[in-house]
């Protein structure tokens, strides 16, 4: 039998003095680690997966459990961390579904909102073990789960039955949107929304014409919903008479249910010459703005200027954010290609771009930049620049941006050259500059970090879901350790405490440190 380890919380806090008060350096809190017992002591965590973080500091994550009270291992589960209040179990394998007709087998793609409500996709088995089915569920855990839909139930218009579904996208207004296949004579894709306990509403489906009647929808991608109920999506279109097979970004307004075309291939670009040849992933903010990547074609468009990032808002048209061939903010090199990107509610876009014709050779690998719809842009970091520990960042991955303009990303470091595994996690703030959150090789829980993972924006078809960065500047990430354990942690950025509170705070910290020391410290769990 595996050794159970008591539930615990470890927070590392470093303090420094500055004029005007006490500056608290960043803190790192361990949320869960393999070998740790579940809140009800029914199993221990064995594997912990990538997570999302809301603006209250709550985290949702998937995990496998070993050594449960009924003797099972590798039990799939979903948990929410409520900070100092501890962990809340949402669901696990073997638990009955809300209807009582089946049992959960596996769960995936959990999302959460700022109220702490969670939605997830699940595979289930009927109680008589004769059939499998899939569904979407929402709630806060325990008896609070609600079935959003299940495979086999009729479509809202009666034309077909639900099949498999993608992950749900959840807003703060009790609304969920999701992709699902519909089975009629064959499988067709559709987009659906459910408001609370109201019936499911069909928003779009393959075979339906877009608003201008030119062509029919074929497939959907980049689904998002904001708190005003605006749903946006990217669609492939076939059989168009005037444009041929193409694509577009569309929005559906919750106030009137009308679908509008926001941008479509063959539309003219807003600056210079050319037209949108193809549209890439997109993301939505609370202002109703959508950022998207695009390739550009047309007479006279050179290969050196045929891609970019653009912002569109219904009624105001398309704005160019950045385009291939433009000079970088420092003037050292030109943008070449654009990778992952993220959008905030201020209309700012953080993105990874490769660079050509830079004066320094390594800088050609690229960098992380932030631009907005006013045309202003900053360089956050360039490849080849030194970071903490004497390392140099070679490449970038997994980017996120919050409403304060703070950016988080993973970097491939020179010390890990040849591994192709991101080895450093970094945080940028306009006032604080670039801070290292964690890196491979750092000491943690009596071992060393061997792997880091972070959930950025734009890494799935549901770009708009919470990432591992929130508006408080907190960052949630998962780690693997050299001793075989893995876990999840939350990092908080530095903050300054006003001078009148300084002595009280210092005293409280010292007392807390003495209390931990008097109890023998906190020992890391072992498997």
N, C-alpha and C positions, 0 to 999 in steps of 0.2 A: 504494500500500500504506500502511496506517495505521502510524503510528509506535508502536513498542512501548516501554513504560515499565517499568523494573525494579520488582520487587516491593518494597514499602516499608511502614514503619509509622511513624506520627507520633503522639506522645503529648504533649499540652500539660499541664503540671503547674505549679500556682501554689502558693507556700508562704507561710505567715503564722505569726507567733509568738503563743503564748499561754502563760499560766502553766501549768506542769505538763508542757510538752513542745512539740513542733512540730506545728502543725495543717496538714495538707496539704489544700489546697482541692481542689475537684473536678477530675478529669482527663478528657480526651477523647481517645480513640484512634481513628484511622481504620482500619477493617477492610479496606475495598476501595473503589476509586473507578474510574469509567469511564476507560479509557485504560491502566489497569494490566494487566500480563500475568498470565495464569493461572499456577499453580504449575509446570506442565510446559512453559510458553512456547508452548502451542498455542492461541493466540487472546488477545484482550484484552477486558476487560469493556466492554460498551457501555450496557446498562441493568441496574440493580440494583433488586430489589423488596423489599417489606416483609418483615420477618424476625421470628423467634422466638429467645428466649434461655433457656438452661437455668441451673441453679444452679452450674455449673462455669464459667460465663462463655463457654460455646460458643454460637455463633450459626448457625442454618441460614437460608439465603436462596436465592431463585431469581435467575437472571441470564441475560441474553442476551450471547453472545460474538460478536465480529467478528474478521475477519482470521485465521481458523484455518489450520492448516498445509495443509488440503485446499482452501483458497480460499473457505470459506463465511462468510457473515455471518448475524446474527440467530439464532445457534445456542442453543436453550434448554438450560439447565443448572441443577444444584443444587449448592451448595457448603456446607461447614461451616467456620467459623472456630474455631480452637483457641487463640486468644489469641497468646501469644508464639511458639507452634509454627507459626503460619501457617495457610494455607488448605488444605483437603482437598476435592478434587473427588469428589462422590458419584456423579453421573451426568450425561450430556449427550446431546443429540440425535444419533442415528446409532449409539450403542453397542448391542451385542447384549443382549437380555434374558437372565436366568439360564437359561432353557430352551434358548437358542440358536435359537429358531424365529422370533424377531422382533427389531425394532429400536425403540428408544425414539424417539418423535417430540416429545412435549411432556410436561412434568411440572407438577404443581400441588399446593397445600395441604400442603407438607411440615411435619411435626411432629418434635420430638426429645424424648428423655428425658435424665435426668441422667447416664446412661452414655455419652451421645454417639451413641446409635443414632437413626437417622432413618427415618421412614416417609413415603411420598408416594403420590399418585395419578398415573397415567401413561396416555397414549395411545400406542399402538404400531402398527407396520405389519409384516405378515408378510414374511419374507425374499424370497418370490417376488412381492411387491408386489400380491397379489390381494385382500387383506382388511385391514381395520383392527380392532383390539381394544383394550380398556382393562384395567387391572389396578391392584392395590396392591402396593407393594414396600417392603422394609425392609432395613436393614443399615448398614454404616459406609462403604460405597463400594468401588469397584473390583470385585474378585471376591467381595466379601462380601455382595452383594445377594441377597435371598431373595424369591421370589414368594409373596405372601400369598394372592392369588386372581387369576383373570382372567375376563373376560366369556366366556360360552359354556360354562363348566364347570358340571356339575350342582350343584344345591342340595344341602345336606347330607342332606336327607330324600328326595332324588330327585324332588321335586315342583317341576319347573321348572328353568331354567338362569339363571345370573347374567347381569345386564345391566350397566348403568352403576353406578358406586359413588361415594359421597361421600368426603370426605377422611378418612383414618384417625386414630383417637385412640389414643395410645400411652402405656402406663404404665411404671413402673419394674420391673414383675414379668414382663416379656417377654410381655405381652398386648396385643392390638390389637382394638379394636371398630370397626365401620364400618357405614354404611347401604349398601344395594344394592337395586336393582330386581331382581325375579325375573320371568322370562317364562314364563308358563304358557299360558293362552289370551290373556291380556293382561298388562300390567305391574302388579305389586304390589310394595309396599315391604317391606323386611325389615331386621332388625338381626342382625349376626353377630359372632362373636369367634373369634380364633385365638390359641392359647397356644403360642408358640415354633413348632416344626415339627409340632405335633399337628394333626389334622384340624380344619377349620372347624366351629364349633358355631352352630346357629341359636338366637338368643335370643328373637326375636319376629318376627311377620310379619302383614301386613294380612290380615284375615279371621279371625284368632285372637281368642278371647274373653279379656278381662281376668280377673284372679283371681276376681272375684265372679260371672263368667258373664253380666254384664249388658251386652250390646252386643258389638261386634267392633272391633278396631283398624282404622284406615283409613290414617293417615299418622303419621310420627314426626319428632321434632325434638329439639334440645338434648341430644345424645348425649354421655355422659361415662363415664369409668371411673377409679377411684382405685387406689392401690397394693395395696389389699386385694382387688381384683377385683370390687368392687361396681360394677355398671353401672346408670346411671340414664338415663331418657329421658322426654320429653314426648310424649304420643300423643293424636291425635284419635280419637274413638270415635263410631260410628254405630249406629243400630238398638237403642239401649238402651231397655228396657221401662219403667224407673222414672224415668229422667232425660232421655230424649230424646238427641239428638246432643249430645255434650259432649267433655270432655277430662280428662286426668289425668297425674300424674307417677308413674312406676313404677320400682321397683328390682329387680335380679336379683342375688342373693347368690351369689358364686362357690363358697362352701363347700358349698352344698346345691342350687344351681341353681334355687331357688324364686323366683318372681316375686311381689312384694308391691305393693299399692297404697299409695302414700305420701300422696297428696292427690288429690281429684277435684272437678270442678265440682259445685256444689250442696252441698258440705260447708260447714258453718257456719264463719264466721271465728272466730279464737280470742278476740278482744276485741270487745265491743259486739255489735251486731246485724247481720244480713245473712249472705250466703253468697257463695262464690266463683262469679262469673258466667262468667269465662274466665281461663285461665292463660297467662302469657307465657313468655319465655325463662327458663331455669334454669341453675344452675351447682352443681357438686359439690365437696366438700372431702374431706380424708383422714379426718375424723371421721364420714363418712357423712351429713353435713348437706347439704341442698339448699336454696339460696335461689332464690326465684322471684318474678316480678311477677304481679299479678292485678288484674282488675277485680272490683268487688263490687256485688251486687244484693240485692234483697229489700225487703220492706215497710218503709217508714220510712227507707231509705238515701237520703240526699240526694246530688245531683250533686257537692257540695263535699266528699264523703268516700268516693268510690266507687273508689279505687285504692290500691295499697300494695305494699310488699315484705315477704315472709314467709319464714320458715325452717322446714323440716320435716326430721325425722329419724325413721326407722321405729322405732316403739315408744315415742316420746316425744311425738308429735303435732306440731302446728303452732304456731309462735311468731311474733308480729307484730314485725317490725323497725321499720317506719315506715309511717304511713298518711297519705293526703291529709287536709288539714284540721288536722293537728297543728302546734303551734308549732315553729319552727326552734330549735336549741339556744340561740341568742342571744335568742330571743323576738321578733325583728324579722321578722314575716311568718309565713305558713302555707305548708306544703308544698302544691303544686298537682298536679304531674305528675312521674313518675319516668322517667329515661332509662336510659343504660347503667349497669351495676353490675358489681362484682367481689366475690368471696368468698375469704377465706383460711382456713387450718386452725384459727385461733383462734375462728372464728365471726363475725369482723368483716366488715362489708359497706361498701364505699365506693361512692358512687353520685352521679349527677347528678340534681338536682331543680330544677324551676321553682318560683317562689315568688309568692304573691299577698299583697296587703295589707301590704307592707313600708313602713316609714316613709320610706325613701329610694327614690325611683322606680326607679333603674337596678337596684337589688337585686332587683326583681321578676323580672328575667330568670333568676335562679336562682343555683346554686352547687354546690360539691362538698362532700359530707358523708361522715362515717363513723359507723356505728352498730353495735351488737352485740346478741346475744340477751339480754343482761342489762338492756337498756333505755338504756344510756349512749350518748351521741352527741356528736360534735364538728363544728364548722364548719371546713373546711379553707380554703376561699376563697369569696367571694361576687362575683357580677358587680358591676362598678362599683368594685372595690377596685384601687388602683394597684399595679403591679408594676415590676420593674426597667426602667429606660429611660424612665420616665414614662408608660408605656402603662397602659391600663385593660383588664381582661378583660371581654369582653361576653358570651361564651358558651363552651360546653365540649364536648369530644368525647373518645372513645378513652381510657377509664379502665382502670387496672390497679392491683392491690393485692398486696403480698407478705406473707409470714408474720411480718414485723416491724411490720406496720401501716403501712408506707410506701406512699404513693399517687402515681401518675404520671398526668398527663392532658395533653391538648392544649387550648389556649385560643385563641379568636378575639379579637384585640386591637383596640383603638380605632384604632390607626394603620393598620390594614388594613380599616377599616370599609367595607362595600360589596363586598368581595371574596368573603365567605362561605368563606374558606379559613383553617383553623387556622394561626396564625402564631407561637405560642409553645408550648414543651414545658416542663412544670413538674414538680417533685419535691417531695413533702411528707414531712417526718419530724417526729415529735412534739417532738424536742429541737432540731433544726436549723431548723424552720419551713419556709417555702416558698422553694424555690430554683429559679432559672431555669436550665434545661439548655441551651436554644438558642432562638433566635427568628429569624424572617425579617428579613434585613438585617444579621445578624451576619457578620463576616469569617471566612472559612474557606478554607484552601488557596489563598490568593492571590486569592480571589474573594469573593462574598457569597451567603448562603443566600437562595433564592427560594421554597423549599417544604420543609415538614417532614412526615414521616409516622411514625406509631408504632402498633404492634399492641397494642391493649388486649384485655381479656377481654370476652366477650359480643358479639363482632363477627361471629360466624358461628354455624352450628348446633353447632359444637364448642367451646362456651364454656370447657371445662376445659383446653384445650391451653395450653402455655406462651405467655405474652405477651412483650412486649419488656422486662419488668421481672423481675428474679430476686430471690432471698432475700438476696443480697449487697448489694442496692440498686443494682446496675448496670442501665443502661438502654440498649437498642439501638434505633436509629432510622435512617431513611433521609433523605437530603437531596438537593435539587436546587440547583445553583449557577448564578449569572448567566452564567458562561462556557459553559454547555451541559453541563457534567459533572454526574453524580449519584454517590451513594455511600452507604456505610453506616458508622456510627460506634457506638462504645460509650462511654458516660459512666459514671464512677464517682464516688460521693458523697464528701464530705470524711471524713477519718479523723484521729484524733489518735495520734501516736507518742509513747511514754513518753520522759521526759527523758533517761535514760541513753543512748538510741539517737540522740538528736537530732544531735549533732555528726557521728557516723558517717554519718547519713542526709544531712545537709547537704553533707558532703564528697563523698559518692557522687553527689549530684545535680549539684554544681558540676563534678565531673570529667566526668560524662556530657555536660553542656552544652558544656564545652570540647572534648570529642571530636567532637561534632556540628559545632561551629563550625570545627574544624580541617579537617573534610572538606567544607567549603563549604555545610553545611546540607543540608536536605532540600528538594528542589525539587518542586513539585506537578506531577503528570502533565498532559500536554496531549493533546488528541485529534489 
